[in-house]
Structure formats: structure tokens, C-alpha cells
Amino acid sequence: MAENKFWSDIVSKLDPYVPGEQPKLANLVKLNTNENPYGPSPKVSAAISTELGDSLRLYPDPNADVLKQAIAQSLDVDVSQVFVGNGSDEVLAHIFQGLLKHDAPILFPDITYSFYPVYCGLYQVDFTQIPLSEDLSINLADYQQPNGGIIFPNPNAPTGKLLSLAGIESLLSVNKDSVVVVDEAYIDFGGESAVGLINRYPNLLVTQTFSKSRSLAGLRVGFAAGDVSLIDALKRVKNSFNSYPLDRLAIVGAVAAIEDVGYFEETCEQVITSREWLATELQSLGFSVLPSAANFVFVKHSGHDAAVLSAGLREDGIIVRHFNQSRINQYLRITVGLPEQNQQLISSLKALLGVA
Ligand SMILES: *Cc1c(COP(=O)(O)O)cnc(C)c1O
């Protein structure tokens, strides 16, 4: 526990999230934080340019209605079923505080997005981590036990493994007394969204982000879709914390991104094609590659230490993510890059592994 006489008890006990490195050096092949290798739709910068000017004098719309409408339309839900925030991390924070903090512990996987336990520390939410099965999949039957809420990413991070919609629905059909949050940060890279279930399950909340598939990690926009009563809870938290989480540039930029369906579909398709190429190449170098429905692959080599490989790649100017965590410390999480970056990664690994 860190100590300082000015700190509150909660701050002293926090164990904050450590984001993946954002290196200041140019020319690195950056495959460590699951950003999209393609830029955002060109319509985003056009929209932001038109907003740059005198209007910045004025506060933005506190409810970002135009963005909520655009999202609602694209998801085919009602605008009252949508909540937007400053990145899905902020949306998740409000969910932990407003919907997951109860007497019973919440459940999430032992290997998952490492921000979940951090929010629990901040908001003092009790939790129980449910171990992934031996093959690193989420077994939803393990979640059928008393709980104060359930949260998991689909596909899971950092494994990339996808759950079927039927599996999620069978959990929802028995777990009706607490909120189930499906964090769909990577759903657009090959999964089927659970948003279509929100009208049937008033305890289901689905979150998504513009950071990955819409290539706007720098703009900070995320959202949740769910029953009006869940959305109302999030609005209550938001309006007790920061009424203007999205600025004017973020609102217009995100609207432009969601409206450019063609660009979105094309770039997602390219990422998926590259992911499959990368998986095949890595397998031929002797890596085991978990089946991924995300924009990254999670891989392990039986003959080479993951930390050593990660350090070797870094010397070649390529950064990937290595988690120093039991069960997964022999894995590397590699974000799918541009075709030439993926090629560079493979060449560098060939040299490190000593294969021709
Ligand atoms: C990237 C990510 C997020 C956060 O996304 P932001 O919208 O950038 O805050 C949330 N959940 C998971 C699982 C992620 O990988």
C-alpha cells in the first residue's frame, strides 16, 4: 500500500491500471495496444474541421443527442437505450459504480481486461474471479451462481476467444436478478453482438467502443446499449460526475465515423484478412495461436520464452504486449498491423527463432 498523509484511504489502497506503452519514438511498429492500423474514415477529420472555430466557445450538448441517435440507428435500438461516454472505459466505470456495486460479489474471468479489478478497487465492489478453462475459454456455466453482477468481454481480452450468442443467452435465461455486462470492444472483428437481446433481457448491458474498429482511440468515445432503466442509472452517475464527457469534436467525429459504413466494413475486413494471414504464418513458425475473433492474436511458442521474444522484437523496433501474469506469462498478444508491419513482425521472429 502506498502512503501519504494527504491521501484518502481509498487512494492509498488503489492499484491503478497500467496502460500499454505509448512510445514517444517514431517509426516503431506498434502492435501492443490493439489500435486500428488504418486511420479513421476521412469523413471524421472533415467533420471535425467544420466544428473547429467559434463554436468551441460553447459547451457541447451534455447528452450528445446526435451521436446517440446515430448509434441507435446503426444498432437498430431506441435512442433511450443508448448511453455515451468518454471512451468505453468511462462507461465501464459508471457501470461498476452504478450497476455492479451490491452486497454480493460480482463475477469476471481470472484472465480478462485488467481494468475490471481496478474499478472494483476504486468503487469498492467485491469480486470473484472465475478461472478460464484449461484452453483459456470462458465457461459460462461457471457463472451460474449467486452474484452481484457479471462482466466479461466478448471476444475476451487478451485471449481473443469468442463466445456464441446462444451461450450468452443461456446465461441470461437463468441469471435474471443481476446485471450482465458484455464488453464488446472487439465484436466488429468477427463476433455477433448481443445488442439484439436487450429488448428481451432488461438486465443485459452491452458496451462498445470507437477505439478499435472505428479507429478512433485518440478521440475517446464509447457507449452502452441496454434497457432504459439501466441507461437511466448511467445518466444519473454521469450527471453527478461530469455533465459534458464528450466534447464537440468527439461528438461530430464519432457521428461521421458511424455514418461511414463502407469505410468501416472495408477496414474491418482488411484487419480480419490480415489476422488470418498472421495466424497461419505464426503457426508455421511453431507458435500455438488461440482462435481470435479480435484485432489481435494471443500466441505462445513452446521452445522460446515470451519475455525474451518480446525484448528481441523491441530491439527490432516492434512492440507487442507481454503480460507478467501467471497462466499467461508465456504468451504474447500481438495486434494485427498493416500487411507490411505484419510481414516485418514475421521476418523479425524468423531471425529471433533462428529459422530460415
Ligand atoms: C480497449 C478496451 C476497452 C476500452 O476502450 P476505450 O473506449 O478506448 O476506453 C474496453 N474493454 C476492452 C476489453 C478493451 O480491450
The ligand as an SDF file (V2000), in Angstrom:
LIG
                    3D

 15 15  0  0  0  0  0  0  0  0999 V2000
   -9.8650   -1.2510  -25.4570 C   0  0  0  0  0  0  0  0  0  0  0  0
  -10.8320   -1.8520  -24.4990 C   0  0  0  0  0  0  0  0  0  0  0  0
  -11.7490   -1.0710  -23.7910 C   0  0  0  0  0  0  0  0  0  0  0  0
  -11.6430    0.4260  -23.7050 C   0  0  0  0  0  0  0  0  0  0  0  0
  -11.8770    1.1290  -24.7720 O   0  0  0  0  0  0  0  0  0  0  0  0
  -11.8990    2.7140  -24.7610 P   0  0  0  0  0  0  0  0  0  0  0  0
  -13.1830    3.0070  -25.4150 O   0  0  0  0  0  0  0  0  0  0  0  0
  -10.7100    3.1180  -25.5420 O   0  0  0  0  0  0  0  0  0  0  0  0
  -11.8650    3.2250  -23.3450 O   0  0  0  0  0  0  0  0  0  0  0  0
  -12.6960   -1.6970  -23.0180 C   0  0  0  0  0  0  0  0  0  0  0  0
  -12.7200   -3.0240  -22.8900 N   0  0  0  0  0  0  0  0  0  0  0  0
  -11.8340   -3.8160  -23.5050 C   0  0  0  0  0  0  0  0  0  0  0  0
  -11.9020   -5.2740  -23.3160 C   0  0  0  0  0  0  0  0  0  0  0  0
  -10.8550   -3.2510  -24.3200 C   0  0  0  0  0  0  0  0  0  0  0  0
   -9.9320   -4.0100  -24.8970 O   0  0  0  0  0  0  0  0  0  0  0  0
  1  2  1  0
  2  3  1  0
  2 14  2  0
  3  4  1  0
  3 10  2  0
  4  5  1  0
  5  6  1  0
  6  7  2  0
  6  8  1  0
  6  9  1  0
 10 11  1  0
 11 12  2  0
 12 13  1  0
 12 14  1  0
 14 15  1  0
M  END
$$$$
